[in-house]
Amino acid sequence: MNIASLREVVSAEEWQLRVDLAAAYRLVALYGWSDLVFTHISARIPGPEHAFLINPYGLMFDEITASSLVKVDQQCNKLIDSPFPVNPAGFTIHSCIHQVRDDAGCVLHTHSRAGVAVSAQKCGVLPISQQSTFVLADLAYHDYEGVALRDDEKPRLQKDLGGHNFLMLRNHGLLTVGRTVPDAWLSMYTFENTCRIQIDAQAGGELVHVNPKIMEGMAQVMKTVTAGQGANIAWPALLRKLDKVDPSYKT
């Protein structure tokens, strides 16, 4: 696959964003959360264009590079020529969140097996693990309305998400919002593990729920455990891990 480098075409700020976003795609594949070519991670490009980057539809996540990411506006017009299309369903979900959330630097959506399994459970996420306490402190739900192709679903999705950073799409999958690409990725790591732990625990005996009093204090805990720097601490290590596997995401 021969894709011309955009490193000298875009700003240094946009190039770094492209590298981080391509790394996020590769890491999603590496950790086994991908669904062939059918989910998406988007990142907003700072500036007056209100543009964002999204995956080239048709590439596997472990093929995506900084230069292959597609730059589109809020109407899905390509702002830099690309031979690849953009998935309409992915554009619908991601564009409507970027439209109303100024803090949504990155939106990450998965169809992982554990995530879809919990999204199909009436109880939703249960407070049965330390990981779940972080998710439940900032979790919203959106009911399934079919494949996300209709514009009329956008206001309901926006309303259900509100100011939350974790969204469970019922019968569909998981979504996280982050100020940065590392923030959204680390949130999805926690969300995915929450769901995996829940499915595993439900296969065993009677479940022990976290004390509700602990749950009440989680908002403050989230602010103080890593001083909001959890992603900044983990991301460089994740990039080192990725570089050992395949550093071509940087091209």
C-alpha positions, 0 to 999 in steps of 0.5 A, spaced: 500 500 500 503 506 497 500 512 500 504 519 499 506 522 506 502 528 508 508 530 513 510 536 509 503 538 507 499 539 514 501 543 520 506 540 525 500 540 530 496 536 525 501 531 524 502 530 531 495 529 532 495 524 526 500 520 529 497 519 535 490 517 532 494 512 527 497 509 534 490 509 537 487 505 531 493 500 531 493 499 539 485 498 538 487 492 533 493 490 538 488 489 544 483 485 540 477 491 540 477 492 532 471 489 528 474 488 521 473 495 518 467 497 521 468 501 527 471 508 528 476 513 532 475 520 530 480 526 532 478 534 532 483 538 528 484 545 532 482 551 528 476 554 524 475 549 519 471 544 525 474 539 521 476 532 524 480 526 522 477 519 521 479 512 518 479 511 511 474 506 510 476 499 507 483 499 511 484 494 517 486 498 523 493 495 523 494 498 516 492 505 518 498 510 518 498 518 519 498 519 512 492 515 510 487 518 515 481 522 512 480 529 513 473 531 513 468 537 515 462 537 518 458 535 512 463 529 510 467 533 505 474 531 504 479 537 505 485 533 503 484 528 497 484 521 499 483 515 495 479 512 501 471 513 502 468 515 509 463 510 512 457 514 513 454 510 519 461 512 522 461 519 520 453 520 523 455 518 530 462 522 530 460 528 527 454 529 531 458 529 538 464 533 535 458 538 533 456 539 540 462 537 545 467 542 544 471 538 549 471 532 544 478 532 542 477 524 540 471 520 540 472 512 540 467 507 538 468 499 538 464 493 537 468 489 542 465 482 544 464 484 551 462 491 550 456 488 546 454 483 550 454 488 556 450 493 552 445 487 551 444 486 558 438 490 561 442 491 568 448 495 564 454 496 567 454 493 574 458 496 580 462 489 581 469 491 580 474 497 581 474 499 573 467 499 573 467 504 579 470 509 574 466 508 568 459 508 572 461 515 575 461 518 568 456 513 564 450 514 559 446 510 555 443 510 548 438 506 546 439 502 539 435 505 533 438 501 528 445 502 524 446 509 525 445 512 518 439 517 519 440 525 521 434 525 526 438 520 531 443 525 532 439 530 537 437 524 541 444 521 541 447 528 543 442 529 549 443 522 551 451 523 551 450 530 554 457 531 558 458 524 559 465 521 557 463 514 557 457 512 553 454 505 552 450 504 545 445 499 547 445 492 543 451 496 539 457 497 543 462 502 547 464 509 546 468 514 549 470 521 549 476 524 551 480 531 551 485 528 547 487 521 543 490 518 549 485 520 554 479 517 549 484 511 549 485 510 556 478 511 558 476 505 552 481 501 556 477 501 562 471 501 559 472 494 555 476 491 561 469 493 565 465 489 561 470 483 560 470 483 568 463 483 568 462 477 563 467 473 566 464 474 573 457 473 571 459 466 569 461 464 576 457 465 583 453 470 586 456 477 585 458 482 590 457 489 589 461 495 591 458 499 597 454 505 594 458 510 599 464 508 595 460 510 588 458 516 591 465 519 592 468 516 585 467 523 582 472 526 587 477 520 586 477 520 579 480 527 579 485 526 584 488 518 583 492 521 577 491 528 577 488 527 571 494 525 568 493 518 567 493 518 559 499 522 559 503 517 564 500 511 560 501 513 553 508 514 552 509 506 554 503 504 549 507 508 544 514 504 546 510 497 546 507 499 539 514 501 536 516 494 538 511 491 534 510 496 528 512 503 527 509 504 520 503 508 523 508 514 524 508 514 516 
